[in-house]
Amino acid sequence: MKAYSIEFREKIVKAYEQGDTSIRKIAAQFDVSKGFVQKLLKQKQFTGHVQPKKQGGSLKSVLHSHTTQLTEMVEKYPDSTLSEYCEYWLSTHNQSVSPSMMCRELKKQNLTRKKNNTQ
């Protein structure tokens, strides 16, 4: 969803500051959520402007920058489980990661964890 324009945001703040009205009434008047009006007023109070903040983006996993180490780990221990990979990672890098995080990062890097059926 595209951010509301600065002019629209300033109208909302101005309407609240001019009138003897509630946040709920302002939200209904401009067809926005009460939470949006509250955040807008708080932003205006602390920063002095109502410009939209940067939208989107994703958080990178702590494993994201360790592609070579992950590849080496899988090559060195191809028969290990996700839990064993997590334990290994904790012992070698002092970073605790969950099995789900490990699985997601291995999938992103197309590293398979095929197990040997012959024992």
SERO-4910 file (N, C-alpha, C, O; in steps of 0.05 Angstrom, whole numbers):
BEGIN
 pado doro    nc1    nc2    nc3   cac1   cac2   cac3    cc1    cc2    cc3    oc1    oc2    oc3
  Met    A     17    -24      0      0      0      0     18     25      0     38     26     14
  Lys    A     10     44    -16     25     69    -18     20     86      6     -2     87     17
  Ala    A     41    100     15     39    118     38     21    142     32     19    151      9
  Tyr    A      7    152     52    -10    176     49      8    200     43     30    201     53
  Ser    A     -3    218     27     13    242     20     18    260     45      3    258     65
  Ile    A     38    276     43     45    294     65     22    314     69     16    321     92
  Glu    A     10    324     47    -12    343     50    -35    331     65    -47    344     83
  Phe    A    -42    306     59    -64    292     73    -57    289    103    -74    293    120
  Arg    A    -33    281    108    -24    278    136    -26    304    151    -34    305    174
  Glu    A    -17    326    138    -18    352    151    -47    361    156    -52    374    176
  Lys    A    -65    355    138    -94    361    142   -105    347    167   -119    359    183
  Ile    A    -97    322    170   -106    307    194    -96    320    220   -112    325    238
  Val    A    -70    327    220    -59    339    244    -71    366    249    -78    373    272
  Lys    A    -75    382    228    -86    409    231   -115    407    241   -123    423    258
  Ala    A   -131    388    231   -159    385    240   -160    378    269   -177    387    284
  Tyr    A   -141    361    278   -141    354    306   -133    377    324   -144    382    345
  Glu    A   -112    392    315   -102    415    331   -122    438    332   -123    452    352
  Gln    A   -138    442    310   -157    464    309   -182    459    325   -192    477    340
  Gly    A   -192    435    323   -218    429    334   -217    418    362   -197    408    372
  Asp    A   -240    420    375   -243    408    401   -257    381    396   -280    377    401
  Thr    A   -241    362    386   -252    337    378   -233    314    387   -211    318    397
  Ser    A   -243    290    383   -228    266    391   -213    254    368   -218    260    345
  Ile    A   -194    237    375   -179    223    354   -197    205    338   -194    202    314
  Arg    A   -216    193    352   -235    175    338   -251    190    317   -255    180    295
  Lys    A   -260    214    324   -276    230    305   -259    239    281   -269    238    258
  Ile    A   -234    246    286   -216    253    264   -212    229    246   -212    232    221
  Ala    A   -207    206    258   -203    182    242   -227    176    225   -224    169    201
  Ala    A   -251    178    236   -275    173    220   -279    194    198   -287    187    176
  Gln    A   -273    219    204   -275    241    185   -257    236    161   -266    242    138
  Phe    A   -233    227    165   -214    223    143   -213    194    134   -196    188    116
  Asp    A   -229    177    145   -231    149    137   -204    135    140   -195    121    122
  Val    A   -191    139    163   -166    125    170   -170    112    197   -190    117    211
  Ser    A   -151     96    205   -153     83    231   -146    102    254   -131    122    250
  Lys    A   -156     96    277   -150    112    301   -120    110    307   -107    130    315
  Gly    A   -109     86    303    -80     82    308    -63     99    290    -42    109    298
  Phe    A    -72    103    265    -56    119    246    -56    148    256    -35    161    255
  Val    A    -79    158    265    -80    186    274    -62    189    299    -48    209    302
  Gln    A    -63    169    317    -46    171    341    -17    171    334     -1    187    345
  Lys    A     -9    153    316     20    153    307     28    179    294     50    188    298
  Leu    A     10    190    278     16    215    264     20    237    283     38    253    281
  Leu    A      2    239    303      4    261    323     30    257    340     44    277    346
  Lys    A     36    233    346     60    227    362     85    234    346    104    246    356
  Gln    A     85    227    320    108    233    303    111    263    300    134    273    301
  Lys    A     89    278    297     91    307    295    102    319    320    118    338    320
  Gln    A     94    308    343    103    318    369    133    314    373    147    332    383
  Phe    A    143    290    366    171    284    371    190    293    349    213    301    355
  Thr    A    182    291    324    200    298    302    195    325    290    213    337    277
  Gly    A    171    335    293    164    361    282    154    360    253    149    381    241
  His    A    152    336    242    142    333    214    124    308    212    123    292    231
  Val    A    111    305    190     93    283    186    100    267    161     83    253    150
  Gln    A    125    268    153    134    254    129    132    224    134    138    214    156
  Pro    A    123    209    114    122    180    118    149    167    121    169    177    110
  Lys    A    150    147    138    176    133    142    179    113    119    161    107    104
  Lys    A    203    103    117    210     83     96    193     58    101    191     48    123
  Gln    A    181     48     80    164     24     82    179     -1     73    198      1     58
  Gly    A    170    -23     83    180    -49     74    208    -56     83    218    -46    103
  Gly    A    219    -73     67    246    -83     74    243   -107     91    222   -111    105
  Ser    A    262   -124     91    261   -147    108    286   -149    125    307   -139    118
  Leu    A    282   -162    147    305   -166    165    322   -189    154    311   -210    146
  Lys    A    347   -186    155    365   -208    146    371   -226    170    373   -217    193
  Ser    A    372   -251    164    379   -271    184    408   -267    193    424   -257    179
  Val    A    414   -276    218    441   -275    227    459   -293    211    484   -290    211
  Leu    A    447   -312    197    462   -331    180    466   -320    152    482   -332    137
  His    A    453   -299    145    453   -289    118    481   -283    107    487   -288     84
  Ser    A    498   -272    123    524   -263    114    545   -286    117    569   -281    113
  His    A    536   -310    124    555   -332    129    551   -354    109    550   -378    116
  Thr    A    549   -347     83    543   -368     63    565   -388     61    560   -412     58
  Thr    A    590   -379     61    612   -398     57    614   -417     81    620   -441     78
  Gln    A    610   -406    105    612   -423    129    590   -444    129    594   -467    137
  Leu    A    566   -436    120    544   -456    119    549   -477     99    544   -501    104
  Thr    A    560   -469     76    566   -489     55    587   -509     65    585   -533     61
  Glu    A    608   -498     78    629   -516     89    617   -535    110    625   -558    112
  Met    A    599   -524    127    588   -541    148    572   -564    136    574   -587    145
  Val    A    555   -558    116    539   -579    103    557   -599     89    551   -623     89
  Glu    A    578   -590     76    596   -608     62    611   -626     82    616   -650     77
  Lys    A    619   -614    105    634   -629    125    616   -649    140    625   -671    147
  Tyr    A    591   -642    145    572   -659    160    546   -662    144    526   -651    152
  Pro    A    547   -677    122    523   -679    105    500   -695    118    477   -692    109
  Asp    A    506   -712    137    485   -728    149    474   -717    175    458   -731    189
  Ser    A    481   -693    182    471   -681    207    442   -672    205    433   -666    183
  Thr    A    429   -670    228    402   -660    229    403   -629    233    425   -618    238
  Leu    A    380   -617    230    379   -588    235    388   -581    263    403   -561    267
  Ser    A    380   -596    282    387   -591    310    417   -594    314    430   -578    328
  Glu    A    429   -613    301    458   -616    303    473   -593    289    493   -584    299
  Tyr    A    462   -584    267    474   -560    254    472   -536    273    491   -520    274
  Cys    A    450   -533    286    447   -510    305    467   -512    328    479   -492    336
  Glu    A    471   -536    339    490   -540    360    518   -535    350    534   -522    364
  Tyr    A    525   -544    326    551   -539    314    555   -508    311    576   -498    317
  Trp    A    535   -495    301    536   -466    297    541   -451    323    557   -433    325
  Leu    A    527   -460    344    531   -447    370    559   -452    381    572   -434    392
  Ser    A    570   -476    377    597   -481    387    619   -468    371    640   -461    382
  Thr    A    615   -463    345    636   -451    329    633   -421    326    653   -407    322
  His    A    609   -410    327    605   -382    322    593   -367    346    589   -342    345
  Asn    A    587   -381    368    575   -369    392    549   -354    385    544   -333    397
  Gln    A    534   -364    367    508   -353    359    487   -375    361    490   -396    348
  Ser    A    467   -371    376    446   -391    378    425   -385    357    414   -363    354
  Val    A    419   -406    341    399   -404    319    380   -427    322    387   -448    332
  Ser    A    355   -422    314    334   -442    316    336   -461    292    347   -453    271
  Pro    A    325   -485    294    325   -503    271    309   -492    248    316   -496    225
  Ser    A    288   -477    253    272   -465    231    289   -444    217    287   -442    192
  Met    A    304   -428    231    321   -408    219    343   -421    202    349   -413    179
  Met    A    354   -442    212    375   -457    198    363   -469    172    375   -468    151
  Cys    A    339   -480    174    326   -492    151    320   -472    130    325   -476    106
  Arg    A    309   -448    138    304   -427    118    329   -418    104    328   -414     80
  Glu    A    350   -415    119    375   -405    106    387   -426     88    398   -419     67
  Leu    A    386   -451     96    396   -472     78    380   -474     52    391   -478     31
  Lys    A    354   -470     55    337   -470     31    343   -447     13    344   -450    -12
  Lys    A    347   -423     24    354   -399      9    379   -404     -8    382   -394    -30
  Gln    A    398   -419      4    424   -423     -9    424   -449    -25    445   -457    -36
  Asn    A    401   -462    -27    398   -488    -42    418   -509    -32    429   -524    -48
  Leu    A    422   -509     -6    439   -530      6    421   -553     15    404   -549     33
  Thr    A    425   -576      3    408   -599     11    420   -613     34    444   -613     39
  Arg    A    403   -626     49    412   -641     73    404   -671     69    392   -682     87
  Lys    A    411   -682     47    404   -710     41    419   -728     61    443   -725     66
  Lys    A    404   -747     72    416   -765     91    423   -791     77    410   -800     59
  Asn    A    445   -804     86    452   -830     76    434   -851     88    431   -852    113
  Asn    A    423   -868     71    406   -889     81    422   -914     88    412   -932    102
  Thr    A    446   -915     78    463   -938     84    480   -933    109    493   -912    112
  Gln    A    479   -952    126    494   -949    151    510   -974    157    524   -975    177
***
